[in-house]
């Protein structure tokens, strides 16, 4: 996410979050393990990142 211009992660409540401009994106991963595909898709959608952008990283 940092490579796409997001700052963080920062601590906040139960979940960490990252920010980019006016967008704040919660990163729900309390167990510090790999996240599932469905959760990744939801996070990317909220961040406005398409599949092609993500796969180019």
N, CA, C and O of each residue as an XYZ file, in Angstrom:
228
protein
N       0.833     -1.180      0.000
C       0.000      0.000      0.000
C       0.887      1.257      0.000
O       0.529      2.276     -0.591
N       2.038      1.172      0.664
C       2.933      2.333      0.664
C       3.411      2.649     -0.752
O       3.562      3.816     -1.112
N       3.645      1.626     -1.543
C       4.090      1.842     -2.926
C       3.021      2.534     -3.761
O       3.322      3.106     -4.809
N       1.787      2.483     -3.306
C       0.681      3.140     -4.006
C       0.334      4.491     -3.391
O      -0.698      5.075     -3.721
N       1.194      4.997     -2.494
C       1.018      6.338     -1.958
C       0.365      6.444     -0.601
O       0.080      7.554     -0.150
N       0.115      5.323      0.072
C      -0.501      5.352      1.392
C       0.557      5.529      2.467
O       1.673      5.026      2.338
N       0.207      6.243      3.528
C       1.070      6.420      4.699
C       0.597      5.495      5.799
O      -0.588      5.170      5.873
N       1.509      5.069      6.652
C       1.150      4.199      7.771
C       1.791      2.845      7.607
O       2.712      2.687      6.806
N       1.335      1.892      8.332
C       0.116      1.827      9.141
C       0.275      2.512     10.491
O       1.366      2.574     11.057
N      -0.825      3.014     10.980
C      -0.911      3.675     12.273
C      -1.818      2.864     13.180
O      -2.729      2.179     12.714
N      -1.562      2.948     14.480
C      -2.417      2.278     15.457
C      -3.701      3.053     15.619
O      -3.711      4.284     15.593
N      -4.802      2.308     15.789
C      -6.071      2.979     16.009
C      -7.139      1.987     16.409
O      -7.561      1.164     15.596
N      -7.577      2.054     17.644
C      -8.636      1.152     18.099
C      -8.234     -0.300     17.954
O      -7.140     -0.697     18.356
N      -9.136     -1.099     17.370
C      -8.872     -2.523     17.214
C      -8.028     -2.831     15.983
O      -7.402     -3.889     15.911
N      -8.007     -1.914     15.011
C      -7.309     -2.172     13.757
C      -6.351     -1.047     13.421
O      -6.568      0.106     13.793
N      -5.297     -1.394     12.719
C      -4.409     -0.382     12.191
C      -5.090      0.263     10.990
O      -6.057     -0.273     10.449
N      -4.572      1.427     10.576
C      -5.124      2.078      9.404
C      -4.015      2.745      8.620
O      -2.939      3.024      9.147
N      -4.293      2.996      7.354
C      -3.383      3.708      6.477
C      -4.164      4.859      5.862
O      -5.392      4.814      5.791
N      -3.455      5.887      5.419
C      -4.150      7.032      4.846
C      -3.453      7.521      3.587
O      -2.248      7.347      3.403
N      -4.257      8.142      2.726
C      -3.766      8.759      1.497
C      -4.706      9.909      1.208
O      -5.851      9.695      0.811
N      -4.233     11.124      1.404
C      -5.093     12.292      1.237
C      -6.247     12.248      2.215
O      -6.031     12.139      3.422
N      -7.475     12.330      1.712
C      -8.666     12.289      2.558
C      -9.158     10.873      2.829
O     -10.120     10.688      3.576
N      -8.519      9.879      2.238
C      -8.947      8.488      2.372
C      -8.255      7.820      3.558
O      -7.028      7.837      3.654
N      -9.032      7.241      4.447
C      -8.501      6.455      5.556
C      -8.972      5.028      5.358
O     -10.164      4.774      5.182
N      -8.029      4.100      5.387
C      -8.302      2.714      5.086
C      -7.934      1.850      6.285
O      -6.766      1.760      6.661
N      -8.953      1.208      6.890
C      -8.690      0.300      8.009
C      -8.080     -0.988      7.486
O      -8.491     -1.506      6.448
N      -7.105     -1.497      8.207
C      -6.444     -2.746      7.846
C      -6.794     -3.779      8.914
O      -6.091     -3.896      9.918
N      -7.881     -4.531      8.702
C      -8.325     -5.498      9.718
C      -7.532     -6.795      9.646
O      -7.846     -7.683      8.853
N      -6.503     -6.899     10.480
C      -5.690     -8.107     10.516
C      -5.157     -8.300     11.939
O      -3.955     -8.162     12.165
N      -6.020     -8.613     12.890
C      -5.590     -8.692     14.286
C      -4.646     -9.851     14.587
O      -3.976     -9.836     15.620
N      -4.575    -10.843     13.725
C      -3.739    -12.006     14.006
C      -2.382    -11.939     13.325
O      -1.574    -12.855     13.472
N      -2.117    -10.865     12.577
C      -0.832    -10.636     11.923
C      -0.425    -11.774     10.987
O       0.762    -12.071     10.853
N      -1.390    -12.404     10.346
C      -1.103    -13.457      9.381
C      -1.572    -12.986      8.009
O      -2.089    -11.877      7.875
N      -1.394    -13.818      7.001
C      -1.872    -13.470      5.672
C      -3.386    -13.316      5.695
O      -4.086    -14.039      6.404
N      -3.884    -12.360      4.908
C      -5.328    -12.166      4.828
C      -5.871    -12.958      3.648
O      -5.128    -13.310      2.732
N      -7.150    -13.232      3.674
C      -7.790    -13.989      2.615
C      -8.020    -13.139      1.374
O      -7.975    -11.910      1.419
N      -8.264    -13.818      0.282
C      -8.487    -13.151     -1.004
C      -9.675    -12.196     -0.949
O      -9.597    -11.078     -1.459
N     -10.776    -12.628     -0.333
C     -11.969    -11.797     -0.275
C     -11.716    -10.500      0.484
O     -12.165     -9.432      0.067
N     -10.992    -10.595      1.604
C     -10.678     -9.399      2.386
C      -9.758     -8.473      1.589
O      -9.944     -7.256      1.599
N      -8.780     -9.035      0.909
C      -7.892     -8.230      0.086
C      -8.676     -7.493     -0.992
O      -8.436     -6.309     -1.231
N      -9.597     -8.172     -1.636
C     -10.415     -7.542     -2.680
C     -11.222     -6.380     -2.107
O     -11.316     -5.328     -2.738
N     -11.803     -6.555     -0.924
C     -12.590     -5.476     -0.293
C     -11.708     -4.282      0.051
O     -12.101     -3.135     -0.159
N     -10.507     -4.552      0.582
C      -9.589     -3.466      0.941
C      -9.175     -2.695     -0.307
O      -9.174     -1.464     -0.306
N      -8.825     -3.411     -1.368
C      -8.412     -2.751     -2.601
C      -9.543     -1.930     -3.205
O      -9.316     -0.831     -3.712
N     -10.754     -2.457     -3.151
C     -11.914     -1.728     -3.679
C     -12.113     -0.428     -2.899
O     -12.348      0.622     -3.497
N     -12.022     -0.493     -1.575
C     -12.192      0.711     -0.749
C     -11.087      1.721     -1.030
O     -11.311      2.929     -0.954
N      -9.889      1.226     -1.355
C      -8.753      2.106     -1.612
C      -8.762      2.656     -3.035
O      -7.968      3.539     -3.360
N      -9.651      2.144     -3.890
C      -9.707      2.596     -5.267
C      -8.573      2.049     -6.121
O      -8.158      2.686     -7.089
N      -8.074      0.876     -5.766
C      -6.973      0.239     -6.481
C      -7.535     -0.920     -7.287
O      -8.224     -1.783     -6.743
N      -7.243     -0.943     -8.583
C      -7.748     -2.037     -9.384
C      -6.758     -3.205     -9.409
O      -5.606     -3.068     -8.999
N      -7.221     -4.329     -9.889
C      -6.434     -5.570     -9.887
C      -5.124     -5.398    -10.649
O      -4.083     -5.881    -10.204
N      -5.165     -4.722    -11.784
C      -3.955     -4.544    -12.583
C      -2.890     -3.742    -11.839
O      -1.710     -4.090    -11.870
N      -3.313     -2.662    -11.167
C      -2.369     -1.870    -10.374
C      -1.716     -2.735     -9.304
O      -0.500     -2.687     -9.115
N      -2.527     -3.527     -8.603
C      -2.027     -4.358     -7.510
C      -1.044     -5.410     -8.032
O      -0.013     -5.651     -7.403
N      -1.343     -6.025     -9.148
C      -0.492     -7.088     -9.674
C       0.810     -6.558    -10.257
O       1.765     -7.322    -10.404
N       0.877     -5.279    -10.593
C       2.102     -4.696    -11.121
C       3.133     -4.404    -10.039
O       4.289     -4.118    -10.351
N       2.743     -4.470     -8.798
C       3.678     -4.182     -7.698
C       4.649     -5.300     -7.476
O       5.499     -5.213     -6.590
